[in-house]
Amino acid sequence: MDIETTTREAFVVYVPNKGFIKNKQRNFTPDFSRARLFGRKSDATNSLGMSKDMEGGLVVPVDMILDPKRIFKAVLKGKA
């Protein structure tokens, strides 16, 4: 039985000279792998519009590859 990998689209918010939004408190990080993921573009756009210090920010689309085998192994080990 072969399990295929699937893709999922998400969005991150990038603000020049600050970095990517990291959490709900709108802390920033220069590391893309620590960026907060939004499931819908409208959610990312709303987060961007809630604060004036994020003017000039961009909503960046991201494609993720989900491997069911790795997810299953992580669940069995009890690690996220």
TAQUI-V978127 format. One record per backbone hydrogen bond with DSSP energy under -1.0 kcal/mol. CO is the residue of the C=O (numbers start at 1). NH is the residue of the N-H. If there is no record, write none. Layout:
# TAQUI-V978127
co: <CO	CO>
nh: <NH	NH>
This chain:
# TAQUI-V978127
co: <6	8	10	11	12	13	14	15	15	19	20	21	23	27	29	31	32	38	40	41	42	43	44	45	51	52	54	58	60	62	64	66	67	68	69	70	71	72	73	74	74>
nh: <66	64	62	38	60	21	58	18	19	15	29	36	26	22	20	34	35	11	44	45	46	47	48	49	54	55	57	14	12	10	8	6	71	72	73	74	75	76	77	78	79>
